[in-house]
Amino acid sequence: MCVAIYAGLFALFAYYSHSVIEQYMLASSSDGEVMVVAMGWELVPLLWPVLVAVMLVASAATVWVMRRRSCCVGTK
């Protein structure tokens, strides 16, 4: 049952991501001219350092919260 719910949520996430990401584009401008660098899913390989940084920050925040919560468990 949990696997079916997880698969359904993942399918909804994939459908939503596809419809949202297709609308974005990365552009560069110089001397008043705008040049499209990437559109849609072409953005993902270009932005992987940003995605890795977000993952690292989220992991550090999770570890910090778990340590804060575990230090106070035995004090009551």
Backbone as CSV, one residue per row, in Angstrom:
resi,resn,N_x,N_y,N_z,CA_x,CA_y,CA_z,C_x,C_y,C_z
1,MET,0.820,-1.194,0.000,0.000,0.000,0.000,0.866,1.261,0.000
2,CYS,1.889,1.276,0.850,2.763,2.442,0.921,3.532,2.637,-0.387
3,VAL,3.913,1.537,-1.010,4.643,1.631,-2.270,3.748,2.247,-3.347
4,ALA,2.472,1.878,-3.359,1.539,2.435,-4.338,1.348,3.932,-4.110
5,ILE,1.251,4.354,-2.868,1.106,5.776,-2.549,2.370,6.530,-2.955
6,TYR,3.536,5.952,-2.642,4.809,6.568,-2.999,4.941,6.684,-4.514
7,ALA,4.581,5.648,-5.247,4.657,5.671,-6.709,3.695,6.715,-7.283
8,GLY,2.504,6.818,-6.721,1.548,7.816,-7.182,2.031,9.234,-6.939
9,LEU,2.587,9.484,-5.759,3.114,10.810,-5.456,4.306,11.160,-6.344
10,PHE,5.152,10.161,-6.613,6.281,10.401,-7.501,5.816,10.704,-8.917
11,ALA,4.780,10.012,-9.373,4.234,10.268,-10.711,3.644,11.678,-10.789
12,LEU,2.940,12.103,-9.750,2.412,13.469,-9.724,3.531,14.507,-9.722
13,PHE,4.582,14.232,-8.964,5.729,15.136,-8.924,6.402,15.221,-10.290
14,ALA,6.575,14.081,-10.957,7.206,14.071,-12.281,6.349,14.825,-13.293
15,TYR,5.050,14.624,-13.258,4.142,15.330,-14.177,4.186,16.831,-13.922
16,TYR,4.141,17.225,-12.657,4.191,18.642,-12.298,5.526,19.255,-12.719
17,SER,6.631,18.552,-12.449,7.952,19.062,-12.810,8.072,19.255,-14.311
18,HIS,7.560,18.301,-15.061,7.659,18.403,-16.518,6.892,19.619,-17.029
19,SER,5.703,19.843,-16.493,4.901,20.973,-16.976,5.472,22.317,-16.528
20,VAL,6.129,22.357,-15.378,6.684,23.617,-14.876,8.032,23.925,-15.522
21,ILE,8.903,22.924,-15.602,10.257,23.161,-16.102,10.253,23.534,-17.583
22,GLU,9.302,23.025,-18.344,9.255,23.344,-19.769,9.038,24.835,-20.027
23,GLN,8.520,25.563,-19.059,8.227,26.983,-19.241,9.447,27.884,-19.025
24,TYR,10.483,27.398,-18.369,11.623,28.233,-18.006,12.706,28.212,-19.075
25,MET,13.471,29.318,-19.133,14.644,29.356,-19.982,15.708,30.215,-19.321
26,LEU,16.954,29.894,-19.627,18.105,30.630,-19.117,18.637,31.482,-20.255
27,ALA,18.742,32.786,-20.027,19.172,33.700,-21.074,20.356,34.532,-20.592
28,SER,21.149,34.927,-21.556,22.298,35.771,-21.285,22.165,37.028,-22.135
29,SER,22.512,38.171,-21.558,22.406,39.417,-22.329,23.747,40.138,-22.344
30,SER,24.063,40.688,-23.505,25.262,41.513,-23.626,25.005,42.547,-24.718
31,ASP,25.313,43.777,-24.433,25.116,44.892,-25.363,23.674,45.007,-25.829
32,GLY,22.737,44.733,-24.952,21.336,44.866,-25.292,20.746,43.689,-26.047
33,GLU,21.556,42.710,-26.421,21.058,41.519,-27.108,20.862,40.391,-26.108
34,VAL,19.749,39.693,-26.225,19.449,38.579,-25.333,19.609,37.281,-26.111
35,MET,20.408,36.368,-25.567,20.639,35.084,-26.210,20.167,33.971,-25.277
36,VAL,19.352,33.078,-25.775,18.846,31.963,-24.973,19.949,30.918,-24.851
37,VAL,20.287,30.569,-23.604,21.331,29.589,-23.342,20.733,28.194,-23.248
38,ALA,19.621,28.056,-22.556,18.989,26.746,-22.385,17.501,26.939,-22.160
39,MET,16.738,25.935,-22.583,15.284,25.962,-22.390,14.831,24.635,-21.807
40,GLY,13.844,24.702,-20.919,13.225,23.489,-20.381,14.193,22.608,-19.621
41,TRP,14.219,21.334,-19.961,15.044,20.352,-19.252,16.524,20.524,-19.505
42,GLU,16.910,21.367,-20.465,18.327,21.657,-20.685,18.920,22.432,-19.512
43,LEU,18.078,23.006,-18.671,18.546,23.754,-17.499,19.146,22.857,-16.429
44,VAL,18.659,21.641,-16.317,19.069,20.766,-15.214,20.576,20.493,-15.230
45,PRO,21.180,20.093,-16.364,22.640,19.895,-16.342,23.422,21.182,-16.089
46,LEU,22.881,22.316,-16.502,23.587,23.576,-16.289,23.550,24.025,-14.836
47,LEU,22.504,23.654,-14.116,22.323,24.128,-12.746,22.654,23.076,-11.688
48,TRP,23.361,21.997,-12.059,23.609,20.952,-11.075,24.416,21.436,-9.871
49,PRO,25.343,22.387,-10.004,26.023,22.841,-8.781,25.063,23.493,-7.776
50,VAL,24.077,24.215,-8.273,23.086,24.832,-7.387,22.252,23.756,-6.703
51,LEU,21.865,22.720,-7.454,21.079,21.634,-6.871,21.866,20.887,-5.798
52,VAL,23.163,20.679,-6.020,24.003,20.015,-5.020,24.134,20.887,-3.771
53,ALA,24.295,22.195,-3.951,24.400,23.094,-2.805,23.119,23.089,-1.983
54,VAL,21.976,23.091,-2.640,20.698,23.033,-1.927,20.581,21.727,-1.153
55,MET,21.011,20.625,-1.761,20.963,19.328,-1.074,21.867,19.335,0.159
56,LEU,23.055,19.916,0.047,23.961,19.968,1.191,23.409,20.830,2.316
57,VAL,22.815,21.959,1.986,22.216,22.824,3.007,21.046,22.111,3.688
58,ALA,20.217,21.433,2.907,19.092,20.703,3.490,19.577,19.578,4.397
59,SER,20.640,18.879,3.994,21.191,17.809,4.836,21.752,18.365,6.135
60,ALA,22.478,19.469,6.040,23.047,20.075,7.249,21.943,20.556,8.179
61,ALA,20.889,21.137,7.626,19.772,21.590,8.462,19.084,20.409,9.133
62,THR,18.943,19.312,8.424,18.318,18.120,9.011,19.157,17.577,10.151
63,VAL,20.462,17.477,9.952,21.351,16.987,11.013,21.305,17.921,12.208
64,TRP,21.320,19.221,11.963,21.275,20.183,13.060,19.993,20.052,13.870
65,VAL,18.849,19.933,13.192,17.568,19.796,13.885,17.521,18.489,14.671
66,MET,18.000,17.412,14.091,17.966,16.118,14.790,18.867,16.144,16.021
67,ARG,20.007,16.802,15.938,20.889,16.896,17.111,20.264,17.762,18.199
68,ARG,19.598,18.843,17.806,18.954,19.695,18.799,17.819,18.949,19.503
69,ARG,17.085,18.150,18.771,15.974,17.423,19.356,16.456,16.267,20.220
70,SER,17.552,15.629,19.839,18.021,14.471,20.609,18.727,14.888,21.899
71,CYS,19.266,16.118,21.989,19.959,16.537,23.199,18.987,16.781,24.343
72,CYS,17.748,17.062,24.030,16.766,17.414,25.062,15.837,16.276,25.418
73,VAL,16.027,15.079,24.851,15.099,13.975,25.083,15.189,13.466,26.512
74,GLY,16.377,13.306,27.049,16.545,12.721,28.376,16.483,13.706,29.520
75,THR,16.244,14.967,29.299,16.290,15.950,30.382,14.982,16.102,31.139
76,LYS,13.917,15.515,30.689,12.628,15.699,31.372,12.463,14.787,32.541
